[in-house]
Amino acid sequence: MAHPSLDELTAMFQAARQAGEADKDNPEQLRLHRELLAACPAFTPNLLRLARLLQLIDQPGVDARESFSEAQRLLEQAVQSSERSAPSLVELGYFLDDLRNAPEDAFALYQEGAAKSLETLEYAWAGMIRYWTDTRTRESLSQALQLGEWALKVFPESERIRYYVTDARRYAAQQGLLPSGKD
C-alpha cells in the first residue's frame, strides 16, 4: 500500500476531528484517528489528538490504565516524530504531570518546550520586523518600530532582532518618523 499523500492525511485528520464535533464520546472518532495512525504513524497532529482523546473518552471494555499507557506511548512518539516540537513536549509534560504524577519530568519538558517556543517567536518577530521594514510605508515602519521595541525587551541579546530593528530605525528616520541619528 502506498503511503497517503499530505492532502490525504489532512483530509483523514479533518474527517476524524469532525466525527467528534457533535458527540465528543463518538467511538467513530477514535476509529478514524486509529486508521490514520495505521496509515501514518508519524503524523504528529494525529498522535497528539488521539492521545488527548484516549485521556478523555471512556471506551467500553477498555481499562483506563490501558488507555493512559497507549496515550503516553503516542505522546512519546509525537515528541520523537516531531523532532521534539514545543507542542508535543508540552502535551507530554501535562500528561506526565496530571496522570503520572511526575512533576519533575514534566517541568523539564515544559522548559524545553518554552525554549523552543521562544526561539520560534524570536525568528517570527524578526521576520515580521524585516517584512514591515522592507515594505517601507509610514504605517509598516511604525509597526516595525513598535514590535522592535517589544522584541528587544523580550530578546535583549538577539543579534537578529537588533539587526532588523536598526534597519527599521534607519528607514523610519529617513521618512521623518524618528529624529535622524536615532539608531
Backbone bond lengths (Angstrom), bond angles and torsions (degrees), N, CA, C in turn:
res aa  C-N    CA-C-N  psi(-1)  N-CA   C-N-CA  omega(-1)  CA-C   N-CA-C  phi
1 M - - - 1.455 - - 1.528 108.92 -
2 A 1.297 116.47 133.09 1.461 121.46 179.14 1.524 109.99 -74.21
3 H 1.303 114.28 148.35 1.464 119.89 177.67 1.521 108.80 -68.42
4 P 1.333 117.35 136.26 1.469 119.50 179.23 1.529 110.88 -62.68
5 S 1.320 114.67 148.67 1.465 120.01 176.12 1.529 109.42 -72.65
6 L 1.311 115.95 167.30 1.462 119.99 178.05 1.521 110.56 -60.19
7 D 1.325 117.33 -40.68 1.469 120.15 177.70 1.522 111.12 -61.16
8 E 1.329 116.38 -41.57 1.472 120.00 178.68 1.517 111.16 -66.14
9 L 1.332 117.13 -41.94 1.469 120.18 177.82 1.523 110.80 -61.43
10 T 1.317 115.86 -43.90 1.463 120.40 -179.90 1.527 110.73 -63.45
11 A 1.324 117.07 -42.26 1.470 120.75 178.73 1.527 110.53 -64.00
12 M 1.326 116.98 -41.88 1.463 120.33 178.12 1.525 110.53 -63.46
13 F 1.321 116.54 -41.18 1.466 121.01 -179.88 1.530 110.30 -64.20
14 Q 1.328 116.76 -45.02 1.462 120.12 179.39 1.525 111.29 -63.66
15 A 1.331 117.64 -39.91 1.469 120.94 178.20 1.525 110.70 -62.41
16 A 1.318 116.52 -41.27 1.463 120.17 178.88 1.524 110.76 -65.29
17 R 1.315 116.41 -43.04 1.479 119.41 178.56 1.520 111.35 -63.44
18 Q 1.329 116.44 -42.82 1.465 120.33 -178.60 1.521 111.67 -65.16
19 A 1.314 117.34 -29.32 1.463 120.60 178.93 1.521 111.51 -62.95
20 G 1.312 117.24 -22.89 1.457 120.43 -179.47 1.512 114.62 -101.91
21 E 1.336 117.60 1.13 1.462 119.25 -176.99 1.522 113.00 -65.69
22 A 1.330 116.87 -44.23 1.467 119.84 -177.74 1.523 111.81 -81.31
23 D 1.320 116.97 -34.97 1.456 122.10 -177.12 1.520 108.70 -135.27
24 K 1.323 116.37 106.69 1.473 121.17 -176.03 1.525 112.82 -63.98
25 D 1.330 118.15 -22.39 1.465 121.48 179.87 1.528 112.16 -98.92
26 N 1.307 116.92 21.02 1.451 122.28 -177.21 1.532 110.37 -67.64
27 P 1.329 117.91 116.48 1.474 119.78 179.37 1.528 112.02 -65.04
28 E 1.323 117.65 -23.67 1.464 121.50 177.33 1.530 110.31 -61.02
29 Q 1.313 116.13 -36.90 1.461 120.92 178.94 1.535 110.22 -60.75
30 L 1.308 116.47 -47.58 1.468 120.11 177.74 1.526 111.17 -61.00
31 R 1.336 116.71 -42.85 1.461 120.78 -179.55 1.531 110.44 -60.26
32 L 1.321 116.91 -45.11 1.465 120.66 -178.77 1.533 111.73 -66.58
33 H 1.321 116.80 -39.20 1.470 119.29 176.90 1.529 110.78 -66.72
34 R 1.319 117.43 -36.36 1.466 120.56 177.59 1.538 111.09 -68.06
35 E 1.328 117.05 -37.71 1.471 120.01 175.84 1.529 110.31 -62.21
36 L 1.308 115.96 -41.52 1.459 120.07 178.33 1.529 110.19 -65.18
37 L 1.313 116.73 -39.35 1.466 120.34 176.74 1.526 110.50 -60.27
38 A 1.330 116.89 -41.86 1.463 120.23 179.19 1.530 110.63 -66.27
39 A 1.326 116.85 -35.50 1.467 120.75 -179.24 1.525 112.04 -73.43
40 C 1.328 115.90 -34.07 1.465 119.60 -178.83 1.526 109.21 -152.53
41 P 1.327 117.47 93.56 1.458 121.00 -176.89 1.531 114.65 -70.10
42 A 1.325 117.66 -4.56 1.465 119.93 -179.45 1.533 112.20 -110.95
43 F 1.324 118.34 10.68 1.463 121.15 179.40 1.530 107.90 -78.62
44 T 1.320 114.83 95.33 1.467 121.89 -169.78 1.523 114.35 -56.65
45 P 1.336 120.39 -43.79 1.467 117.53 179.35 1.531 112.78 -56.71
46 N 1.327 116.32 -37.71 1.449 119.53 178.68 1.528 111.44 -70.23
47 L 1.320 116.92 -40.28 1.465 119.78 178.12 1.524 110.74 -58.04
48 L 1.329 116.27 -45.35 1.464 120.67 -179.15 1.519 111.36 -66.11
49 R 1.329 116.74 -43.42 1.472 120.74 -178.37 1.523 110.42 -66.85
50 L 1.323 117.45 -45.83 1.459 120.34 -179.35 1.523 110.61 -63.60
51 A 1.313 117.58 -41.43 1.470 120.32 177.69 1.525 110.68 -60.50
52 R 1.322 116.55 -41.79 1.473 119.88 178.65 1.529 110.57 -63.66
53 L 1.326 116.89 -44.06 1.469 120.32 -179.51 1.520 111.44 -63.05
54 L 1.318 116.87 -39.47 1.464 120.22 179.70 1.528 111.59 -62.86
55 Q 1.312 116.68 -25.45 1.462 120.89 178.03 1.525 111.38 -81.67
56 L 1.322 116.97 -22.89 1.465 120.97 -172.36 1.524 114.78 -104.71
57 I 1.320 117.24 -31.52 1.466 120.85 -172.51 1.519 110.06 -96.84
58 D 1.328 115.74 128.93 1.460 120.89 172.57 1.524 108.13 -79.50
59 Q 1.326 115.15 124.00 1.454 120.28 179.02 1.525 108.61 -104.90
60 P 1.322 117.26 123.18 1.470 119.48 179.63 1.526 110.96 -58.13
61 G 1.310 115.91 131.82 1.457 121.45 177.26 1.519 114.87 79.17
62 V 1.339 117.06 3.59 1.468 120.33 179.67 1.527 107.91 -116.01
63 D 1.318 115.08 124.83 1.454 121.31 178.48 1.529 109.61 -67.70
64 A 1.326 116.82 140.21 1.470 121.82 -179.83 1.522 110.86 -57.21
65 R 1.340 117.67 -37.02 1.469 119.80 179.11 1.516 111.86 -62.40
66 E 1.324 116.74 -37.33 1.470 120.24 177.01 1.523 110.54 -64.25
67 S 1.336 115.56 -44.35 1.477 119.92 178.77 1.518 110.64 -61.71
68 F 1.325 116.12 -42.77 1.464 119.52 -178.86 1.527 111.11 -67.81
69 S 1.325 117.45 -37.61 1.468 119.84 177.35 1.522 110.70 -65.03
70 E 1.333 116.40 -41.51 1.462 119.57 177.49 1.529 110.29 -65.04
71 A 1.338 116.79 -41.63 1.465 120.14 178.71 1.524 110.68 -60.33
72 Q 1.325 116.94 -42.12 1.463 119.88 179.17 1.524 110.88 -63.34
73 R 1.331 117.30 -43.64 1.473 120.16 177.83 1.533 110.64 -59.96
74 L 1.313 116.65 -42.16 1.472 120.31 179.95 1.525 110.90 -65.29
75 L 1.319 117.05 -40.52 1.467 120.18 179.15 1.522 110.88 -66.26
76 E 1.311 116.72 -41.33 1.470 119.76 176.67 1.526 110.62 -63.79
77 Q 1.320 116.74 -37.51 1.460 121.46 176.73 1.528 110.03 -65.64
78 A 1.329 117.52 -39.57 1.467 121.36 178.21 1.520 110.93 -63.57
79 V 1.326 116.99 -40.62 1.469 120.76 177.58 1.524 109.65 -61.04
80 Q 1.309 115.95 -45.12 1.461 120.08 -178.48 1.524 111.62 -68.37
81 S 1.327 117.53 -48.09 1.478 119.83 -174.55 1.523 112.48 -70.95
82 S 1.319 117.35 -22.22 1.470 120.52 -179.66 1.526 112.15 -94.66
83 E 1.316 116.89 7.28 1.464 121.94 -174.92 1.526 111.05 56.44
84 R 1.328 114.04 43.69 1.463 122.54 174.84 1.536 111.12 63.63
85 S 1.324 115.90 48.90 1.466 119.98 177.89 1.520 110.07 -65.52
86 A 1.322 115.41 153.65 1.463 120.76 -179.05 1.529 112.21 -56.95
87 P 1.351 119.59 -48.61 1.470 117.61 -179.16 1.526 113.34 -60.25
88 S 1.330 117.70 -40.29 1.463 119.09 -178.91 1.526 111.30 -69.28
89 L 1.324 117.28 -37.71 1.471 120.67 177.36 1.524 111.01 -62.71
90 V 1.315 116.27 -44.61 1.463 120.58 -178.67 1.523 110.83 -67.14
91 E 1.332 117.15 -41.57 1.476 119.97 177.77 1.525 111.28 -60.32
92 L 1.333 116.57 -45.22 1.458 119.39 178.15 1.524 109.96 -64.82
93 G 1.321 116.76 -37.58 1.463 120.09 177.18 1.515 112.15 -59.72
94 Y 1.330 117.21 -47.39 1.467 119.92 178.53 1.522 110.94 -61.66
95 F 1.315 116.35 -41.05 1.456 119.91 178.98 1.530 110.43 -59.54
96 L 1.325 116.30 -49.86 1.463 119.96 -178.73 1.521 111.57 -64.23
97 D 1.319 116.22 -36.75 1.459 121.03 179.87 1.530 111.22 -69.62
98 D 1.330 115.85 -50.06 1.465 120.72 -173.95 1.524 114.38 -78.81
99 L 1.332 116.72 -39.76 1.464 118.77 -171.19 1.520 114.77 -109.27
100 R 1.302 117.68 -19.67 1.466 119.64 -178.82 1.530 112.50 -112.20
101 N 1.319 116.10 0.14 1.462 121.40 179.19 1.535 111.08 50.57
102 A 1.324 114.64 50.41 1.467 121.65 179.94 1.531 108.88 -124.75
103 P 1.342 116.39 67.36 1.466 118.95 -174.81 1.525 114.33 -62.90
104 E 1.335 118.13 -32.66 1.462 119.33 179.97 1.531 111.21 -67.55
105 D 1.347 116.43 -43.30 1.461 120.21 176.68 1.524 110.31 -63.61
106 A 1.321 115.63 -41.51 1.464 120.32 179.04 1.525 110.38 -62.41
107 F 1.312 116.77 -43.20 1.460 120.20 -178.30 1.526 111.55 -60.77
108 A 1.324 116.96 -40.87 1.468 120.24 177.85 1.528 110.57 -61.95
109 L 1.327 116.89 -39.03 1.466 120.41 177.21 1.528 111.16 -68.04
110 Y 1.335 116.75 -40.33 1.469 119.94 177.27 1.529 110.51 -60.53
111 Q 1.331 116.14 -43.34 1.470 119.94 179.39 1.521 111.31 -61.31
112 E 1.319 116.38 -46.60 1.462 119.78 -179.63 1.529 110.60 -64.35
113 G 1.326 116.59 -41.64 1.461 120.35 177.82 1.515 111.99 -62.96
114 A 1.332 116.65 -41.05 1.470 120.65 178.46 1.527 110.68 -64.47
115 A 1.324 117.12 -42.32 1.467 120.08 -179.99 1.523 110.78 -62.85
116 K 1.330 117.15 -41.96 1.467 120.01 178.67 1.520 110.67 -67.34
117 S 1.308 117.18 -38.06 1.471 120.94 178.10 1.519 111.02 -64.99
118 L 1.320 116.46 -42.05 1.465 119.85 178.80 1.527 111.40 -64.05
119 E 1.316 116.80 -39.53 1.462 119.80 177.76 1.527 110.23 -62.30
120 T 1.324 116.33 -43.07 1.461 120.55 177.97 1.526 110.42 -64.00
121 L 1.319 116.95 -42.41 1.461 120.78 178.97 1.521 111.14 -62.30
122 E 1.318 117.32 -42.73 1.468 121.13 178.25 1.524 110.37 -58.58
123 Y 1.318 117.20 -47.79 1.464 120.80 -179.13 1.524 111.26 -66.34
124 A 1.323 117.25 -39.60 1.463 120.70 179.83 1.526 110.61 -65.42
125 W 1.323 116.83 -45.87 1.468 119.51 179.60 1.529 110.46 -64.09
126 A 1.311 117.98 -40.73 1.462 120.16 177.76 1.526 109.76 -60.67
127 G 1.309 116.97 -42.24 1.459 120.93 177.95 1.520 112.52 -63.36
128 M 1.318 116.96 -40.35 1.469 120.31 178.17 1.528 110.99 -66.10
129 I 1.317 116.41 -43.54 1.472 120.15 178.88 1.526 109.14 -61.45
130 R 1.308 115.84 -44.06 1.468 120.36 179.02 1.529 110.70 -60.86
131 Y 1.333 116.88 -46.21 1.457 121.11 -179.63 1.534 110.81 -59.32
132 W 1.338 115.71 -50.37 1.466 118.85 -178.72 1.529 111.22 -63.62
133 T 1.315 116.77 -36.00 1.467 120.21 178.19 1.519 110.26 -66.98
134 D 1.314 117.09 -44.27 1.464 120.76 -179.91 1.528 112.16 -65.19
135 T 1.328 117.74 -27.73 1.461 121.64 178.44 1.535 110.61 -68.62
136 R 1.310 115.64 -37.12 1.469 125.14 172.49 1.533 115.41 58.23
137 T 1.307 117.06 35.05 1.465 118.41 168.84 1.524 106.37 -95.77
138 R 1.299 116.64 163.91 1.466 119.75 177.97 1.529 110.35 -58.91
139 E 1.327 115.74 -42.17 1.467 119.83 -179.22 1.531 111.24 -65.70
140 S 1.331 116.07 -45.52 1.462 118.37 -177.21 1.528 111.02 -68.41
141 L 1.325 116.84 -36.96 1.463 119.13 177.44 1.526 110.87 -66.99
142 S 1.321 116.98 -37.30 1.475 119.73 175.40 1.521 110.66 -61.54
143 Q 1.334 116.01 -41.71 1.462 119.89 178.22 1.530 110.46 -64.51
144 A 1.321 115.87 -42.51 1.470 119.94 179.26 1.523 110.50 -61.21
145 L 1.324 116.55 -42.04 1.467 120.07 179.98 1.522 111.62 -66.57
146 Q 1.328 116.57 -42.68 1.474 119.69 179.74 1.523 111.23 -62.46
147 L 1.319 115.71 -49.97 1.461 118.77 179.37 1.519 110.46 -65.51
148 G 1.329 116.89 -37.27 1.459 120.48 179.26 1.516 112.60 -59.86
149 E 1.328 117.04 -42.18 1.467 119.73 178.46 1.531 110.72 -62.89
150 W 1.312 115.59 -43.94 1.464 119.96 178.86 1.529 110.11 -64.20
151 A 1.331 116.01 -45.68 1.463 120.47 -177.67 1.525 111.68 -61.96
152 L 1.327 117.10 -38.01 1.469 119.57 178.81 1.526 111.68 -67.51
153 K 1.321 117.24 -29.35 1.470 119.60 176.12 1.520 110.99 -71.04
154 V 1.325 115.89 -38.74 1.464 120.00 -178.57 1.529 111.37 -79.16
155 F 1.344 116.53 -36.50 1.456 122.27 -176.84 1.532 110.15 -125.38
156 P 1.316 117.41 66.93 1.470 119.18 -175.05 1.526 114.10 -64.68
157 E 1.307 118.62 -21.69 1.470 122.05 -178.34 1.529 112.91 -95.90
158 S 1.319 117.67 0.52 1.458 120.54 -174.00 1.528 111.34 -76.22
159 E 1.329 115.36 114.42 1.466 120.46 175.46 1.531 110.34 -65.81
160 R 1.308 115.68 -38.23 1.461 121.39 -178.92 1.532 110.49 -61.23
161 I 1.316 117.22 -50.14 1.473 121.19 179.35 1.523 109.47 -62.29
162 R 1.305 116.24 -47.39 1.470 120.72 -177.84 1.536 110.71 -58.15
163 Y 1.321 117.46 -42.28 1.462 122.03 -179.80 1.532 110.43 -60.14
164 Y 1.328 116.57 -49.63 1.467 119.66 -176.67 1.532 112.02 -71.30
165 V 1.319 117.66 -32.84 1.465 120.38 176.88 1.531 109.75 -67.58
166 T 1.324 117.27 -41.00 1.466 120.78 177.31 1.526 110.26 -60.07
167 D 1.314 116.00 -43.21 1.461 121.16 177.62 1.534 110.50 -61.80
168 A 1.323 116.94 -45.03 1.469 120.95 179.60 1.524 110.64 -62.17
169 R 1.310 117.22 -41.87 1.470 120.50 179.82 1.537 110.85 -64.18
170 R 1.305 115.68 -39.22 1.470 119.27 179.83 1.532 110.57 -61.73
171 Y 1.307 117.50 -48.77 1.460 120.67 179.50 1.531 111.75 -68.33
172 A 1.323 116.71 -35.14 1.474 119.83 177.69 1.519 110.28 -64.83
173 A 1.311 117.18 -39.12 1.474 120.67 177.34 1.524 110.08 -64.81
174 Q 1.312 117.38 -39.18 1.473 120.94 178.46 1.530 111.19 -63.17
175 Q 1.315 116.92 -31.05 1.464 120.61 179.81 1.526 112.48 -93.05
176 G 1.319 117.29 5.35 1.450 121.10 177.15 1.517 114.96 80.39
177 L 1.312 117.28 12.90 1.466 120.75 177.76 1.515 111.79 -80.30
178 L 1.313 117.12 -22.58 1.464 124.09 178.36 1.523 107.70 -133.83
179 P 1.328 116.83 152.85 1.459 118.01 173.08 1.517 109.68 -62.92
180 S 1.310 117.84 143.73 1.469 121.57 178.09 1.517 110.39 -58.05
181 G 1.315 115.87 140.13 1.460 120.84 177.71 1.510 113.40 88.94
182 K 1.351 119.52 -1.59 1.482 120.96 177.86 1.515 108.83 -88.50
183 D 1.327 116.16 84.02 1.454 121.91 177.87 1.495 106.82 -109.12
